[in-house]
């Protein structure tokens, strides 16, 4: 079965493109509903989604809530500089805090018991040990045992549940599923949006479309990259204590509270095949996931196999802000596999920029 382990919920918010709105949000994932959350009471905002809420990467990920700029802190410091890597770590940690507060105990699958990064070899072990030293010196709550780096404040959730909890707070008519935006005409006084035969005059448009952003704005450098996952039937409890990753994030796994085990990744074993918009699992990578699950001691059969399309950027950091040459068209995406770690906080900063509460530049540290 190629349905994600989180399930596919039916449309609950059918509707059409509005004639006018202050802010039109395109995309019904964690970014889109996050923008609705942060704009509530500050601007008239309508979210349109071509399929259903959480139909894209927001409903097809592993549900990790981990801090950091992707990979380990030592690698992030080399890539972005130590100060910025620490700021990104703090930013993603605050994402978790903000999201937990917004969910307000209404997400049954949410918990915060930490995560572990496991060294797949000597070089990675050295990087994780260096990461531990950097993080400890910068005041982050981590522990190192020689092979595993544990981050005490990371967590996990059901991402579809989280999106729908946030959507439940939206005003009546603010979410409209089944609306496919086909064209944007930007101008200094707003944006003309077309969907089928309908048109909308929006003061601003936010493309909360992550991997699919280039379908409406080809100039945005966000590349579509496939991620694959598999899940077992309930297995023996306690095989996986907390969300875990290895091989520099190319392998990741967790065990749900009902005993099912999820494994994902191995994209590096077939990188040339994992580019594009085809959200279909492949035998080549699924074989790696099967072997991984067996290595964890899971003897329960695999019952779900699925794929999702992530949005990647060249520097691994989100693109958040107004598009050059397209006045009043904004983008919020390109999370490079870390959408749950970035999106809700990025949405907050973009909402503040849209409403004049924050400068429109430097929205990501």
C-alpha positions in Angstrom: 0.0 0.0 0.0 1.5 3.4 -1.0 -0.6 5.4 1.4 1.5 7.1 4.2 1.3 5.6 7.6 -0.5 8.8 8.7 -3.4 8.1 6.4 -5.0 10.4 3.8 -7.9 12.4 5.2 -10.9 13.4 3.1 -11.4 17.0 2.1 -13.1 18.9 4.8 -12.9 22.4 3.4 -14.2 22.4 -0.2 -14.3 25.8 -1.8 -13.4 28.1 -4.7 -10.8 30.9 -5.3 -12.0 34.0 -3.5 -12.6 37.2 -5.5 -10.5 39.3 -3.1 -8.4 38.8 0.0 -5.5 40.6 1.7 -3.3 37.6 1.6 -3.7 34.5 -0.6 -1.8 31.5 0.7 -1.1 28.8 -1.9 -0.4 25.4 -0.3 -2.1 23.5 2.5 0.8 22.0 4.4 2.5 23.0 7.6 3.7 26.3 6.1 0.2 27.3 4.8 -1.7 26.5 8.0 1.1 28.1 10.0 0.7 31.3 8.0 -3.1 31.2 8.7 -2.3 30.8 12.4 0.1 33.7 12.5 -2.0 36.0 10.4 -5.2 35.4 12.3 -6.5 38.8 13.6 -3.8 40.7 11.6 -4.9 40.3 8.0 -7.7 38.8 5.9 -6.1 35.6 4.7 -7.4 32.7 2.6 -5.5 29.4 2.0 -6.1 27.5 -1.2 -4.9 23.9 -1.7 -5.1 22.0 -5.0 -5.7 18.6 -3.4 -6.3 18.4 0.4 -4.6 19.5 3.5 -1.2 17.8 4.2 -1.4 16.0 0.8 2.3 16.8 0.0 5.5 16.5 2.0 3.7 17.7 5.2 1.8 14.4 5.2 4.5 12.2 3.9 7.4 12.7 6.3 8.6 10.9 9.4 7.2 13.3 11.9 10.6 14.3 13.4 10.9 17.5 15.3 14.7 17.9 15.5 16.8 21.0 15.9 19.7 22.1 13.6 20.5 23.1 10.1 20.4 19.6 8.7 23.2 17.1 9.3 25.3 17.5 12.4 26.4 20.8 14.0 30.0 20.4 13.1 29.2 20.2 9.4 26.7 23.1 9.7 29.4 25.2 11.3 31.8 24.5 8.5 29.2 25.4 5.9 27.5 28.4 7.5 30.0 29.6 10.1 29.7 28.7 13.8 27.7 31.7 14.8 25.1 31.2 12.1 24.9 27.5 12.7 24.2 28.2 16.4 21.5 30.7 15.4 19.9 28.2 13.1 20.0 25.6 15.9 18.2 28.0 18.2 15.7 29.0 15.5 14.7 25.4 14.8 14.5 24.7 18.5 12.2 27.7 18.8 10.1 26.3 16.0 9.5 23.3 18.2 8.5 25.4 21.1 6.1 27.5 19.1 4.5 24.5 17.5 4.0 22.7 20.8 2.4 25.8 22.2 0.1 26.2 19.2 -1.0 22.5 19.3 -1.8 23.1 23.0 -2.1 19.5 24.0 -4.5 18.7 21.1 -2.1 16.4 19.2 -2.3 13.0 20.7 0.8 11.7 18.9 3.1 14.5 20.0 5.9 13.8 22.5 9.2 15.3 23.4 11.6 12.7 24.6 14.7 13.6 22.5 16.4 12.2 19.5 19.7 10.5 18.7 22.2 10.8 15.9 24.3 7.6 15.5 27.7 7.4 13.9 27.8 5.1 10.9 31.6 5.2 10.8 34.8 6.8 12.4 34.6 10.0 10.4 31.0 10.6 11.4 31.8 9.8 15.0 34.5 12.5 14.9 32.0 15.0 13.5 29.3 14.1 16.1 31.9 14.4 18.9 32.9 17.8 17.6 29.2 18.7 17.3 28.7 17.8 21.0 31.5 20.1 22.0 30.2 23.0 19.9 26.6 22.5 21.1 27.6 22.1 24.8 29.7 25.3 24.6 26.8 27.2 23.0 24.4 26.1 25.7 22.4 23.4 24.1 21.2 20.3 26.0 23.0 17.4 24.4 24.9 14.2 25.5 27.6 12.1 23.8 28.5 8.5 24.7 31.1 7.9 22.0 28.8 6.7 19.3 25.5 8.5 19.8 24.7 12.2 20.1 21.5 12.7 22.0 19.5 16.0 21.8 17.3 16.1 24.9 14.7 18.6 23.6 13.8 17.1 20.2 10.5 15.3 19.6 8.1 13.6 17.3 4.5 13.9 16.1 1.9 12.8 13.5 2.4 15.5 10.9 -1.0 15.1 9.4 -2.6 15.4 12.8 -0.6 18.5 13.5 -1.7 20.2 10.2 -5.3 19.4 10.9 -5.2 20.7 14.5 -3.8 24.0 13.3 -6.4 24.1 10.5 -9.2 23.7 13.0 -8.4 27.1 14.4 -8.9 28.9 11.1 -12.0 31.0 10.5 -14.8 29.7 8.5 -14.0 29.9 4.8 -10.3 30.6 5.3 -9.3 27.2 3.9 -10.4 26.1 0.4 -9.4 22.7 -0.9 -9.6 21.6 -4.5 -8.4 24.9 -5.9 -5.5 24.7 -8.5 -3.8 28.0 -9.0 -2.5 28.3 -12.5 -1.1 31.8 -13.0 0.0 34.9 -11.1 0.3 38.4 -12.4 2.2 40.5 -9.9 2.0 44.3 -9.7 2.7 47.1 -7.3 -1.0 47.2 -6.2 -1.4 43.5 -5.7 -1.5 40.2 -7.5 -4.0 38.8 -10.0 -4.4 35.1 -9.4 -6.1 32.7 -11.8 -7.6 29.2 -11.0 -9.7 27.8 -13.8 -12.2 30.4 -14.8 -12.0 32.3 -11.5 -9.8 35.3 -10.7 -8.7 36.7 -7.3 -7.3 40.1 -6.5 -4.9 39.6 -3.6 -2.9 42.2 -1.8 -0.1 39.6 -1.5 0.3 36.0 -2.5 2.5 33.5 -0.5 3.7 30.4 -2.3 3.7 27.9 0.6 4.3 25.2 -2.0 7.8 24.0 -1.1 9.0 21.5 -3.8 6.2 22.6 -6.2 7.1 26.3 -6.1 8.7 26.3 -9.5 5.4 25.3 -11.1 4.2 28.9 -10.4 7.5 30.7 -10.1 10.2 29.0 -12.3 12.9 31.3 -11.1 12.8 30.1 -7.5 15.8 27.8 -6.9 13.9 25.0 -5.1 14.5 21.5 -6.5 12.1 18.6 -6.1 13.7 15.6 -4.4 12.0 12.4 -3.5 12.1 10.8 0.0 10.9 7.2 0.6 9.6 5.5 3.7 8.3 2.1 4.9 6.4 1.1 8.0 5.8 -2.2 9.7 2.8 -3.6 11.5 3.1 -3.3 15.2 6.3 -4.9 16.4 7.8 -5.6 19.8 7.8 -2.5 21.9 11.1 -0.8 22.8 13.0 -1.6 19.6 13.4 2.2 19.0 13.5 4.4 22.1 13.4 7.9 20.4 13.6 9.2 16.8 17.0 8.2 15.4 19.2 9.0 12.4 22.5 7.8 11.0 24.8 8.1 8.0 24.6 12.0 8.1 20.8 11.9 8.0 20.5 9.6 5.0 18.9 7.0 7.3 16.2 7.7 9.9 13.7 5.7 11.9 11.3 5.8 14.8 8.7 3.6 16.6 5.2 4.8 17.0 3.4 4.4 20.3 1.3 1.6 18.8 4.5 -0.4 18.0 4.8 0.3 14.3 8.3 1.1 13.1 9.0 3.6 10.4 12.2 3.8 8.4 13.2 6.2 5.7 16.0 7.5 3.6 18.8 5.9 1.7 18.4 8.5 -1.0 22.1 8.6 -1.4 22.1 5.0 -2.7 20.2 6.2 -5.8 20.6 9.9 -5.9 20.2 10.2 -9.7 16.7 8.5 -9.4 15.4 10.6 -6.6 14.9 13.9 -8.4 11.5 15.1 -9.7 7.9 15.0 -8.9 7.0 11.3 -9.0 5.9 10.5 -5.5 6.2 6.7 -6.0 8.3 4.3 -3.9 10.9 2.3 -5.8 12.0 -1.3 -5.4 15.7 -0.3 -5.2 15.3 2.0 -2.1 12.6 0.0 -0.5 15.0 -3.0 -0.4 17.4 -0.9 1.7 14.5 0.1 4.0 13.5 -3.6 4.4 17.0 -4.5 5.4 17.2 -1.6 7.8 14.0 -2.7 9.5 15.3 -6.2 9.9 18.5 -4.8 11.3 16.4 -3.1 14.0 15.0 -6.5 15.0 11.6 -5.8 13.5 10.0 -9.1 12.4 6.6 -7.6 11.7 5.7 -7.4 8.0 5.9 -4.1 6.1 2.4 -2.8 5.6 3.0 0.7 4.1 5.4 2.0 1.5 5.2 5.6 0.4 7.2 8.6 -1.0 7.0 12.3 -0.8 8.6 15.2 -2.6 10.8 17.5 -0.6 12.1 21.0 -1.7 15.8 21.4 -1.6 18.0 24.5 -1.9 21.7 24.8 -2.8 22.8 26.0 0.6 20.3 23.7 2.5 18.4 26.7 4.0 14.8 27.9 3.4 13.9 30.7 1.1 11.6 33.1 2.9 10.7 36.5 1.5 9.4 38.5 -1.4 10.5 37.5 -4.9 12.7 39.9 -6.7 10.9 41.3 -9.7 7.5 40.1 -8.5 6.1 42.6 -6.1 3.7 41.2 -3.5 4.6 37.6 -4.4 6.3 35.9 -1.5 7.8 32.4 -1.0 8.2 30.3 2.1 9.8 26.9 1.4 12.9 25.0 0.4 13.4 23.3 3.7 15.8 20.6 2.4 14.2 17.7 4.2 13.7 19.6 7.5 10.2 21.2 7.0 8.9 20.3 10.4 11.9 21.9 11.9 11.7 25.2 10.1 8.2 25.8 8.6 6.1 27.0 11.5 8.7 29.5 12.6 9.4 30.7 9.1 5.7 31.2 8.7 5.6 33.4 11.8 8.4 35.6 10.5 6.9 35.9 7.1 3.5 36.8 8.6 5.3 39.5 10.7 6.9 40.9 7.5 3.6 40.9 5.6 1.9 42.9 8.4 4.8 45.4 8.9 5.9 44.0 12.3 9.3 42.9 11.0 11.6 44.0 8.2 11.1 41.9 5.1 14.8 40.8 4.9 16.7 38.4 7.0 13.7 36.3 7.9 15.9 33.2 8.4 19.0 33.6 10.6 
